[in-house]
Structure formats: C-alpha cells, structure tokens
Amino acid sequence: MPTQVFEMTDLKLCKDCKWYKKDWFEHLTYGGDRFDMCRNPVVSGNLVTGKVKGGRFCDMMRLSYGRCGEEGKYWEARK
C-alpha cells in the first residue's frame, strides 16, 4: 500500500478544524490531548435525530479506519 506524503501546508490538523473541541481538563491535568473531541454531526451525530451527543475522540476519527481518516475528509476550517 503506497504511503501518502503531505506537505506541511496540506496537513488538516484537528486543532484547526471547526468541529474540534479541546478537553481542557485532560490538557491542564496531564498535558495530553487524547480526550479531545470531534463534534462534526456527520461523524458523531445520531443519524435518526441529527443531534450531536458528546462527539467522538479525534485520534480515533483520524485513524485509517476512522470516518474522517488520515486525509481529514470531514475537516472544515475554523472561521
């Protein structure tokens, strides 16, 4: 399987996404980001009601088998 090569300007980082929500408790207490959430309704919403309940962990969404994937399919720039 070929490896994708990204330029630094091409990277779609979760922290720059409109749907990103930082877990400040984790960040301030442990200095980590493993509980940061993706609140995009496409990946974390209820497909029946359309409501977003809690979101999904960013790192899980960006894995190759996650819905957003390594390429950031659902990434949207912050305004």
C-alpha positions as CSV (number, residue, x, y, z in Angstrom):
1,M,0.0,0.0,0.0
2,P,1.5,3.4,-1.0
3,T,2.3,5.9,1.7
4,Q,0.9,9.4,1.3
5,V,3.3,12.3,1.5
6,F,1.9,15.5,2.8
7,E,3.4,19.0,2.7
8,M,3.1,20.9,5.9
9,T,0.7,23.3,4.3
10,D,-1.5,20.3,3.2
11,L,-2.0,18.9,6.7
12,K,-5.5,19.1,8.1
13,L,-5.0,19.2,11.8
14,C,-7.9,18.6,14.1
15,K,-6.9,21.6,16.3
16,D,-7.6,23.8,13.2
17,C,-10.9,22.3,12.4
18,K,-14.3,23.9,13.0
19,W,-15.6,20.8,14.8
20,Y,-12.7,20.4,17.2
21,K,-13.4,20.6,21.0
22,K,-10.4,20.6,23.4
23,D,-10.7,18.6,26.6
24,W,-9.2,21.3,28.9
25,F,-9.2,19.0,32.0
26,E,-7.0,16.5,30.3
27,H,-4.8,19.2,28.8
28,L,-4.3,21.1,32.1
29,T,-4.1,18.0,34.3
30,Y,-2.0,15.6,32.3
31,G,-0.7,17.8,29.4
32,G,-2.3,15.5,26.8
33,D,-4.9,15.6,24.0
34,R,-6.2,12.1,23.9
35,F,-9.7,13.1,25.0
36,D,-10.1,15.9,22.5
37,M,-13.4,15.5,20.6
38,C,-14.7,15.8,17.1
39,R,-18.2,17.3,17.2
40,N,-18.9,17.0,13.4
41,P,-22.5,15.9,13.0
42,V,-21.5,13.6,10.1
43,V,-19.1,11.5,12.2
44,S,-20.6,11.9,15.7
45,G,-24.3,12.6,15.2
46,N,-27.3,10.5,15.6
47,L,-28.4,9.6,12.1
48,V,-32.1,9.4,13.1
49,T,-32.4,12.7,15.0
50,G,-29.4,14.7,13.7
51,K,-28.4,15.6,17.2
52,V,-24.7,15.5,18.2
53,K,-24.3,13.9,21.6
54,G,-20.8,14.2,23.0
55,G,-18.8,13.6,19.8
56,R,-16.0,11.1,19.1
57,F,-12.4,11.2,20.0
58,C,-10.3,13.0,17.4
59,D,-7.5,10.4,17.4
60,M,-10.0,7.6,16.7
61,M,-11.6,9.5,13.8
62,R,-8.3,10.2,12.2
63,L,-7.0,6.6,12.2
64,S,-7.1,4.8,8.8
65,Y,-10.3,3.0,9.8
66,G,-12.0,6.1,11.4
67,R,-14.7,8.0,9.5
68,C,-12.6,11.2,8.9
69,G,-9.5,9.2,8.1
70,E,-5.9,10.4,7.7
71,E,-6.8,12.7,4.9
72,G,-9.4,14.6,7.0
73,K,-12.5,14.0,4.8
74,Y,-14.8,16.0,7.1
75,W,-12.3,18.7,8.1
76,E,-13.6,22.3,7.9
77,A,-11.5,25.4,8.5
78,R,-12.3,27.5,11.6
79,K,-13.6,31.0,10.8
